[in-house]
Structures are given as C-alpha cells and as structure tokens.
C-alpha cells in the first residue's frame, strides 16, 4: 500500500512591492520546485505582499494565517527573515511548528526543531535578522533627522494647506503655502477668533465648495486636525514634539508660515471641542469618578465620530472595554448622586489665606499675560511655562482655606471657593457650583469622592441605568 504524500505550504512575503521586483513570484516558483523534490503536494500558498515583518507580527498577516489554518506537513520559505525579523516572533513560529509537528524548511536548509542544534541555528538566524532590521530602522531615523535638520521635507502626508516646492538651498523638497488654501486658513482662523463654532465653519466651507484633503466634506474633527498641524505656523513636529533650535526655542520656517506661532497655539484649543471652537473642553464632569466595571480602571474621554464618550483605555488587560455616551453618563451620575448623597452635610476647616501673596501672584500673572501677545516665537514657550507655574501657585494660595486644589488635564482652572458656612448640604453646594462653572461642579464631586462603576451596555437596547454606586443606602464622610 502506497504511503500518502505529505502536504506542503509555501509562504512568501515582500516588504515593498515595485514594478522591478519579482520576488514574490520567484519565492513561490522556487517553493513549488522544492515541494516537488520532496514529493509533497502543495495545498496552500500564503502570500503577504507589501507587508513589513518589523511592524506586523506573523499571526496578524493574512498569508501566514492561511498557512496556519491549512496546517500542512511541511512549510517552505525562501529564508528565515520572510517569516519574522524579531527573536520573539520567530520563537512563537517555532513553538507552533513543534506543537503541530510541522517541518519548517528554507530553500537552502532544513531546521530539525526537535534537536538542540537545530533550535540553536534557527535562533541565531533570527537574531541576525532582528539585528539587520534594527540597523535599517537606525539608518531611516538618521536620514529623517538629517533631512529635518536641513529644513527639507522628510516625507509623509502633506498638510492640506501646503504644497511641495524645490529646495532653494540644495536637493530635495520643502513645504510652502498653497496661496489659495492659505487664504482659506486665514479666514478660518479669523472666524474662530470671532467665536464661530466648528460646525458653522464646516457649513461655510461646504457652501463655498471648498473640499478637504481627500475631496470630502469638512467635518469638525477633520477641521481640528488640520488646524493642529504645526506646519501652519512654520514649525515641524518630529516624534510627537516640535523641533527646537539649540537655544530651546521653536524652530520656525518663515517662508512656510501662514499664521504666527503664538496665534497657532491659541487656535489649537479648538481641537478639544466644546460649544464653540474657542471653548476647549478641558474639564469632564465625570472625570476621575467613573470606572470600568470589567477591569476597575478609570474611564477617560474619547471620540467616536462626532460623539463624545467615556471609555476604558486599557486595551490589553481589559477583556471588555466599557464605553458610554458622555452626556448620558453625566446626567445619570448627577441624578443618582443627588438622590443618594445630596442631603449629606460637610463642615470645611477654616484656615486663613495670605492676601499679600495672592496679590503678588496676580500682579505677576497680569504682567505675563500682557506680554504674551507681543512675544516672539522664541519667547512664547518660556512665558507660557512661567504663566502655568504662577497659576498653580495662585491656585494653591486661593484654596488653602479649604485645603484643596483642582488640576484638570494640563490646564489649571480657577477653583470655585465653596461657602465657609456650616449646615450646607452637598447637594446645595453642587447646585450652586453648577451655576458658577463646570470646573466648580466637578470640584465638588471630586471632593465628595463617590465613584460609580459603568456596566456594559446591550446592543440595540437603551438601558435606563448603567451606573452603579458602591453604596445605595448612603455615603460615609469619615
């Protein structure tokens, strides 16, 4: 009786496909010849074209997934680096092959993964492949840094209001404003400064027939992203940070600049949302008060299309990330909080603040705020740092009488100073604070400290209640 022929799978991968490259077809052809020599039937060909092994793990590639699902007796590859360029990824592939009793072959040698010497050879080759990938990454980063240092465009997506121009000081290209789009940006900025909302500006752009980068209609989120581009102010962002001069000031290309740098800093606030473009939403009523019922971590702010949400940010350890509409969560929290804890009483300790210190800090802040509009690009960041430091000191001085200071994100807000009288309920304090400002209302809720868990929602079913407080009978103030 004839022994059944083994099955074979051929895996081919190429990082960058070009017209001059026939590497994928050559890998497959050579793999078929090798399978024929082994007397094996090719049952699957996994191909990942234009897929990087440095940024994509094997199990995240459709070609390798096809190989895994077919589970052939033999897997044929051109060389080890076609599967993985890191030791950890290679180790997972080797472990799977050993577990499934699959032979792994390259076109010039076979790894016997069942022996110590075979595993050693495979791991050495994986180490060299990882080393080569790291060298490539270092060369790319050095090249990009050198291009940016020389004022050249390193590549990437071109900002909407910019166009590429030949570098006047040497080879390559630089960014320069598109005259027509630059005028539109200036008009948008002026509308924002007049207090016009983002949706209103988007409607104006649509009525004027002005399209976005991909030819689509402008939306508030795409408009905010465009305004967040430092290229509008002649600056360059690298690795998430602005490129600086040797003296620590922001490097500005004035030939690229559409608006002044300090003006751009103010406009960036528009990307945080709010009722109008000029009202950045830096305080969340439920910030620090809502927790994921699955993993117990605090919920943060997130945006799903145009909807504002609280959402669990733990992407790895949380098995089911909780999300809830921000307006619905705020409404439910306040209603339940007032019903459960609104009648509770608190007495605040009396500690005199220093009026002389407060006056000194206010005078220093007024001087800095007066100097900001006239400051140059190299002076803006130091002045902002001084302003933030003085605002923090003033906040501490003002709130020493009640022993608390509220910091919201990176923006210090003036804390609402609660009444020093006794006999006030927490509900009365909250309602009065709510009339004053969102920051004041948030401060009262934080001081009370009642956190609620957000339960999972049911798709297609609007649940009336999703927040659960730890105590339904009352809240201890001890």
C-alpha positions as CSV (number, residue, x, y, z in Angstrom):
1,X,0.0,0.0,0.0
2,X,1.4,3.4,-1.0
3,X,2.2,5.8,1.7
4,X,0.2,9.0,1.4
5,X,2.2,12.0,0.0
6,X,2.9,14.8,2.5
7,X,1.2,18.2,2.2
8,X,3.2,21.4,1.8
9,X,2.5,25.1,2.2
10,X,4.6,27.8,0.6
11,X,4.9,31.1,2.4
12,X,6.2,34.2,0.6
13,X,6.5,37.8,1.9
14,X,7.8,41.1,0.5
15,X,8.0,44.3,2.4
16,X,7.7,46.7,-0.6
17,X,6.3,45.6,-4.0
18,X,7.7,47.5,-7.0
19,X,7.4,47.0,-10.8
20,X,11.0,45.9,-10.9
21,X,10.6,43.3,-8.1
22,X,9.5,39.7,-9.0
23,X,10.5,38.4,-5.6
24,X,7.0,37.1,-4.6
25,X,6.6,35.1,-7.8
26,X,10.2,33.9,-7.6
27,X,9.7,32.7,-4.0
28,X,6.5,30.8,-4.9
29,X,8.2,29.2,-8.0
30,X,11.2,28.1,-6.0
31,X,9.0,26.8,-3.3
32,X,7.0,24.6,-5.7
33,X,10.2,23.1,-7.1
34,X,11.4,22.3,-3.6
35,X,8.0,20.7,-2.8
36,X,8.2,18.6,-5.9
37,X,11.7,17.4,-4.9
38,X,10.3,16.3,-1.6
39,X,7.4,14.5,-3.2
40,X,4.9,16.8,-1.4
41,X,1.6,18.2,-2.7
42,X,1.2,22.0,-2.4
43,X,-2.1,22.6,-0.7
44,X,-1.8,26.3,0.3
45,X,0.2,29.3,-0.8
46,X,0.3,32.1,1.8
47,X,1.3,35.4,0.2
48,X,1.8,38.7,2.1
49,X,2.7,41.4,-0.4
50,X,3.8,44.9,0.8
51,X,3.8,43.7,4.4
52,X,6.6,44.6,6.8
53,X,7.9,41.9,9.2
54,X,9.2,44.7,11.6
55,X,5.8,46.3,12.1
56,X,3.5,43.3,11.6
57,X,3.6,40.1,13.6
58,X,3.2,36.7,11.7
59,X,-0.3,35.9,13.2
60,X,-1.6,39.4,12.0
61,X,-0.8,38.7,8.4
62,X,-3.5,37.1,6.1
63,X,-0.9,35.0,4.2
64,X,0.5,33.4,7.3
65,X,-3.0,32.9,8.7
66,X,-3.8,30.9,5.6
67,X,-0.8,28.6,6.3
68,X,-1.8,28.1,9.9
69,X,-5.4,27.2,9.0
70,X,-4.3,24.7,6.4
71,X,-1.7,23.2,8.8
72,X,0.4,21.4,6.1
73,X,3.0,18.7,7.0
74,X,5.8,21.0,5.6
75,X,6.2,24.8,5.4
76,X,8.6,26.0,2.8
77,X,10.1,29.5,2.9
78,X,12.8,31.3,1.0
79,X,14.7,32.3,4.2
80,X,14.0,32.8,7.8
81,X,13.5,36.6,7.6
82,X,10.4,36.0,5.4
83,X,8.5,35.0,8.5
84,X,10.0,37.1,11.3
85,X,12.6,39.8,12.0
86,X,12.5,39.5,15.7
87,X,13.6,36.8,18.1
88,X,10.2,36.8,19.9
89,X,8.1,36.4,16.8
90,X,10.4,33.7,15.5
91,X,10.1,31.9,18.8
92,X,6.3,31.8,18.5
93,X,6.5,30.4,15.0
94,X,9.0,27.7,16.1
95,X,6.8,26.8,19.1
96,X,3.7,26.5,16.9
97,X,5.6,24.2,14.4
98,X,6.8,22.0,17.2
99,X,3.3,21.8,18.8
100,X,1.7,20.9,15.5
101,X,4.5,18.6,14.4
102,X,5.2,20.6,11.2
103,X,8.5,20.6,9.4
104,X,9.9,24.1,8.6
105,X,12.2,24.3,5.6
106,X,14.1,27.1,3.9
107,X,15.2,26.8,0.3
108,X,18.8,26.0,1.3
109,X,18.5,24.1,4.5
110,X,16.0,22.3,6.9
111,X,15.7,23.1,10.6
112,X,15.3,20.0,12.8
113,X,13.4,21.8,15.6
114,X,13.4,18.6,17.6
115,X,17.1,18.8,18.3
116,X,19.1,21.3,20.3
117,X,21.5,22.1,17.4
118,X,18.5,22.8,15.0
119,X,16.9,25.2,17.5
120,X,20.3,26.9,18.0
121,X,20.8,27.5,14.3
122,X,17.2,28.8,13.9
123,X,17.6,31.2,16.9
124,X,21.0,32.5,15.6
125,X,19.5,33.3,12.2
126,X,16.5,35.0,13.9
127,X,19.0,37.2,16.0
128,X,20.8,38.2,12.8
129,X,17.5,39.1,11.1
130,X,16.5,41.3,14.1
131,X,19.9,43.0,14.1
132,X,19.5,43.7,10.4
133,X,16.0,45.2,10.9
134,X,17.3,47.4,13.7
135,X,20.1,48.7,11.5
136,X,17.6,49.5,8.8
137,X,15.5,51.4,11.3
138,X,18.5,53.4,12.6
139,X,19.5,54.4,9.1
140,X,16.0,55.6,8.3
141,X,15.8,57.6,11.5
142,X,19.1,59.2,10.9
143,X,18.1,60.1,7.3
144,X,14.9,61.7,8.5
145,X,16.6,63.6,11.3
146,X,19.2,64.9,8.8
147,X,16.5,66.0,6.3
148,X,14.6,67.9,9.1
149,X,17.8,69.5,10.3
150,X,18.5,70.8,6.8
151,X,14.9,72.1,6.6
152,X,13.8,69.6,4.0
153,X,10.6,67.6,3.8
154,X,11.3,64.0,5.1
155,X,8.2,62.6,3.5
156,X,4.8,61.6,4.9
157,X,1.3,63.1,4.2
158,X,1.4,66.7,3.0
159,X,-0.7,69.1,5.1
160,X,-3.8,70.3,3.4
161,X,-2.8,74.0,3.0
162,X,0.8,73.2,1.8
163,X,2.4,72.2,-1.5
164,X,5.8,70.8,-2.2
165,X,8.5,73.1,-3.7
166,X,12.0,72.5,-4.8
167,X,14.5,73.2,-2.0
168,X,16.2,76.6,-2.8
169,X,19.3,75.6,-0.7
170,X,20.0,72.2,-2.2
171,X,18.4,68.9,-3.3
172,X,15.0,67.7,-2.2
173,X,11.8,69.5,-1.4
174,X,10.4,71.8,1.2
175,X,6.8,72.8,2.2
176,X,5.4,76.1,1.0
177,X,1.9,77.5,1.4
178,X,-0.6,77.0,-1.3
179,X,-1.7,80.6,-1.9
180,X,-5.4,79.8,-2.4
181,X,-5.6,77.4,0.6
182,X,-3.5,79.7,2.8
183,X,-6.1,82.5,2.3
184,X,-8.8,80.0,3.4
185,X,-6.8,79.0,6.5
186,X,-6.5,82.7,7.5
187,X,-10.3,83.1,7.0
188,X,-10.9,80.1,9.2
189,X,-8.7,81.4,11.9
190,X,-10.4,84.8,11.9
191,X,-13.8,83.1,12.2
192,X,-12.6,81.1,15.1
193,X,-11.3,84.2,16.9
194,X,-14.7,85.8,16.4
195,X,-16.2,82.8,18.3
196,X,-17.8,81.0,15.4
197,X,-18.3,77.3,16.1
198,X,-16.7,74.4,14.2
199,X,-19.9,73.1,12.7
200,X,-20.7,76.6,11.4
201,X,-17.3,76.9,9.8
202,X,-17.8,73.5,8.2
203,X,-21.1,74.6,6.7
204,X,-19.4,77.7,5.3
205,X,-16.7,75.6,3.7
206,X,-19.4,73.3,2.2
207,X,-21.4,76.2,0.8
208,X,-18.3,77.7,-0.7
209,X,-17.4,74.4,-2.4
210,X,-14.2,74.0,-0.5
211,X,-13.2,70.4,-0.1
212,X,-10.9,68.6,2.3
213,X,-7.7,66.7,1.6
214,X,-9.4,63.7,0.1
215,X,-12.1,65.6,-1.7
216,X,-14.7,65.0,1.1
217,X,-16.9,67.4,3.0
218,X,-15.2,69.1,6.0
219,X,-16.2,67.8,9.4
220,X,-15.4,69.3,12.8
221,X,-12.9,66.6,13.6
222,X,-11.0,66.9,10.3
223,X,-11.0,70.7,10.6
224,X,-9.5,70.4,14.1
225,X,-6.9,68.0,12.8
226,X,-5.9,70.5,10.0
227,X,-5.6,73.3,12.5
228,X,-3.4,71.2,14.8
229,X,-0.7,70.9,12.1
230,X,2.3,72.9,13.2
231,X,3.3,73.5,9.6
232,X,0.7,76.3,9.5
233,X,3.0,78.2,11.9
234,X,6.2,77.2,10.1
235,X,7.1,74.7,12.7
236,X,7.9,71.0,12.3
237,X,6.8,68.1,14.5
238,X,9.1,65.1,14.9
239,X,8.3,62.1,17.1
240,X,5.3,64.0,18.6
241,X,7.4,67.0,19.6
242,X,8.2,70.3,18.0
243,X,11.7,70.7,16.5
244,X,13.7,73.2,18.6
245,X,16.7,75.4,18.0
246,X,19.9,75.0,20.0
247,X,18.7,77.7,22.4
248,X,15.5,75.8,23.1
249,X,13.2,78.0,21.1
250,X,10.8,76.5,18.5
251,X,12.4,76.5,15.0
252,X,10.3,78.5,12.6
253,X,10.5,78.5,8.8
254,X,9.1,81.9,8.0
255,X,8.8,81.1,4.3
256,X,6.4,78.2,5.2
257,X,4.5,80.2,7.8
258,X,0.8,81.0,7.3
259,X,-0.1,82.3,10.8
260,X,2.1,83.4,13.7
261,X,3.2,80.7,16.1
262,X,1.5,82.2,19.2
263,X,-1.7,82.7,17.2
264,X,-1.5,79.0,16.2
265,X,-1.1,78.0,19.9
266,X,-4.4,79.7,20.7
267,X,-6.1,78.1,17.7
268,X,-5.0,74.6,18.8
269,X,-7.5,74.9,21.6
270,X,-10.3,74.4,19.0
271,X,-9.4,70.7,18.6
272,X,-10.6,69.9,22.1
273,X,-14.2,70.6,21.2
274,X,-16.9,72.4,23.2
275,X,-19.9,74.6,22.3
276,X,-17.7,76.9,20.1
277,X,-14.3,76.5,18.6
278,X,-12.9,78.8,21.2
279,X,-14.2,76.9,24.2
280,X,-11.8,74.0,24.8
281,X,-13.3,71.2,26.9
282,X,-10.6,70.5,29.4
283,X,-12.9,69.5,32.3
284,X,-15.1,66.5,32.3
285,X,-17.9,66.3,34.8
286,X,-17.3,62.6,35.3
287,X,-13.5,62.8,35.1
288,X,-12.0,60.6,37.8
289,X,-15.5,59.5,39.0
290,X,-16.4,56.7,36.5
291,X,-14.8,53.3,36.4
292,X,-14.9,50.3,34.1
293,X,-16.9,47.5,35.7
294,X,-14.8,45.0,33.8
295,X,-11.2,45.9,34.9
296,X,-11.9,48.6,37.5
297,X,-9.8,51.3,35.8
298,X,-10.9,54.9,35.4
299,X,-12.7,55.9,32.2
300,X,-11.2,58.6,30.0
301,X,-12.5,60.8,27.3
302,X,-12.8,59.5,23.8
303,X,-14.4,60.4,20.5
304,X,-16.4,58.0,18.3
305,X,-17.1,60.0,15.1
306,X,-18.8,63.1,16.4
307,X,-20.0,61.5,19.7
308,X,-18.2,62.3,23.0
309,X,-17.7,59.2,25.2
310,X,-16.2,58.0,28.4
311,X,-14.2,54.8,27.5
312,X,-11.9,52.4,29.2
313,X,-8.3,53.0,27.9
314,X,-6.9,49.6,28.9
315,X,-6.5,47.9,25.6
316,X,-4.6,44.8,26.7
317,X,-5.7,43.6,30.1
318,X,-9.4,44.6,30.0
319,X,-11.4,41.8,28.4
320,X,-14.3,44.0,27.6
321,X,-13.7,47.8,27.4
322,X,-16.6,49.8,28.6
323,X,-17.8,52.9,26.8
324,X,-20.8,55.2,27.5
325,X,-22.1,58.4,26.0
326,X,-20.7,61.4,27.9
327,X,-23.9,63.4,28.1
328,X,-25.9,60.3,29.2
329,X,-23.3,59.4,31.8
330,X,-23.1,62.9,33.3
331,X,-26.9,63.1,33.5
332,X,-27.3,59.8,35.2
333,X,-24.4,60.4,37.6
334,X,-25.7,63.7,38.8
335,X,-29.3,62.4,39.2
336,X,-28.2,59.4,41.2
337,X,-25.6,61.3,43.2
338,X,-28.1,63.9,44.3
339,X,-30.6,61.2,45.2
340,X,-28.1,59.2,47.3
341,X,-25.8,61.8,48.8
342,X,-27.4,65.3,48.2
343,X,-28.6,65.7,51.8
344,X,-25.2,64.8,53.4
345,X,-23.5,67.6,55.4
346,X,-19.9,68.8,55.5
347,X,-18.1,71.4,57.5
348,X,-15.0,72.8,55.9
349,X,-11.9,73.7,58.1
350,X,-11.1,77.4,58.5
351,X,-7.6,78.4,57.6
352,X,-6.7,82.0,56.7
353,X,-5.0,82.6,53.3
354,X,-2.3,85.2,52.7
355,X,-3.8,88.2,50.8
356,X,-0.4,89.7,50.2
357,X,0.9,86.6,48.5
358,X,-2.3,86.4,46.4
359,X,-1.9,90.0,45.3
360,X,1.8,89.4,44.3
361,X,0.9,86.3,42.3
362,X,-1.9,88.1,40.5
363,X,0.3,91.0,39.6
364,X,2.9,88.6,38.1
365,X,0.3,86.8,36.1
366,X,-1.1,90.0,34.7
367,X,2.4,91.1,33.6
368,X,3.0,87.8,31.8
369,X,-0.4,87.7,30.1
370,X,0.1,91.3,28.9
371,X,3.5,90.3,27.4
372,X,2.3,87.1,25.6
373,X,0.5,88.8,22.6
374,X,3.7,90.7,21.7
375,X,6.2,87.9,22.4
376,X,8.2,86.4,19.6
377,X,8.3,82.8,18.7
378,X,11.4,82.1,20.9
379,X,9.7,83.8,23.9
380,X,6.3,82.2,23.9
381,X,7.1,78.8,25.4
382,X,9.1,80.2,28.4
383,X,6.3,82.7,29.1
384,X,3.7,80.0,29.0
385,X,5.7,77.9,31.4
386,X,6.0,80.9,33.8
387,X,2.3,81.6,33.5
388,X,1.4,78.0,34.3
389,X,3.7,78.0,37.3
390,X,2.2,81.2,38.7
391,X,-1.3,80.0,38.1
392,X,-0.6,76.8,40.1
393,X,0.9,78.9,42.9
394,X,-2.1,81.2,42.9
395,X,-4.5,78.3,42.9
396,X,-2.8,76.8,45.9
397,X,-2.9,80.1,47.7
398,X,-6.6,80.7,47.0
399,X,-7.7,77.3,48.0
400,X,-5.6,76.9,51.2
401,X,-8.6,77.9,53.2
402,X,-10.4,74.7,52.2
403,X,-7.3,72.6,51.7
404,X,-7.7,71.5,48.1
405,X,-6.6,72.5,44.5
406,X,-8.1,71.1,41.4
407,X,-5.9,70.4,38.4
408,X,-7.8,69.5,35.1
409,X,-5.5,67.9,32.5
410,X,-2.6,70.3,31.9
411,X,-4.7,73.4,32.4
412,X,-5.1,75.0,35.8
413,X,-8.5,76.3,36.4
414,X,-9.7,78.8,39.0
415,X,-11.4,76.7,41.7
416,X,-14.7,77.7,42.9
417,X,-14.3,78.5,46.6
418,X,-17.1,76.9,48.5
419,X,-19.0,78.7,51.2
420,X,-17.3,78.6,54.6
421,X,-20.5,78.4,56.5
422,X,-21.8,75.3,58.2
423,X,-25.1,73.5,57.8
424,X,-24.8,73.3,54.0
425,X,-25.6,70.1,52.2
426,X,-23.5,68.6,49.5
427,X,-26.5,68.9,47.1
428,X,-26.8,72.6,47.8
429,X,-23.1,73.1,47.3
430,X,-23.2,71.2,44.0
431,X,-26.2,73.1,42.6
432,X,-24.6,76.4,43.4
433,X,-21.3,75.3,41.9
434,X,-23.0,74.1,38.8
435,X,-24.4,77.6,38.2
436,X,-20.9,79.0,38.6
437,X,-19.0,76.7,36.2
438,X,-18.4,73.1,35.1
439,X,-15.0,73.2,36.9
440,X,-16.6,74.2,40.1
441,X,-19.2,71.4,39.9
442,X,-16.5,68.9,39.1
443,X,-14.5,70.1,42.1
444,X,-17.5,69.4,44.5
445,X,-18.0,65.9,43.1
446,X,-14.3,65.1,43.4
447,X,-14.2,66.4,47.0
448,X,-17.1,64.1,47.9
449,X,-15.4,61.2,46.1
450,X,-18.2,58.9,45.2
451,X,-17.1,56.7,42.3
452,X,-19.5,54.8,40.1
453,X,-19.0,51.7,38.0
454,X,-20.3,51.8,34.4
455,X,-21.9,48.5,33.5
456,X,-21.8,47.0,29.9
457,X,-24.5,48.1,27.5
458,X,-26.7,45.9,25.5
459,X,-26.6,46.4,21.7
460,X,-30.0,47.6,20.4
461,X,-31.3,48.1,23.9
462,X,-31.2,51.6,25.5
463,X,-30.8,50.8,29.2
464,X,-32.2,53.5,31.6
465,X,-29.4,52.9,34.1
466,X,-25.8,51.8,33.6
467,X,-24.1,53.4,36.6
468,X,-23.8,51.6,39.9
469,X,-22.6,53.4,43.1
470,X,-20.8,51.4,45.8
471,X,-23.4,52.2,48.5
472,X,-27.1,52.6,47.8
473,X,-28.1,53.4,51.4
474,X,-25.8,56.3,51.9
475,X,-22.2,57.5,51.9
476,X,-19.8,57.7,54.8
477,X,-18.0,61.0,55.3
478,X,-15.3,59.5,57.6
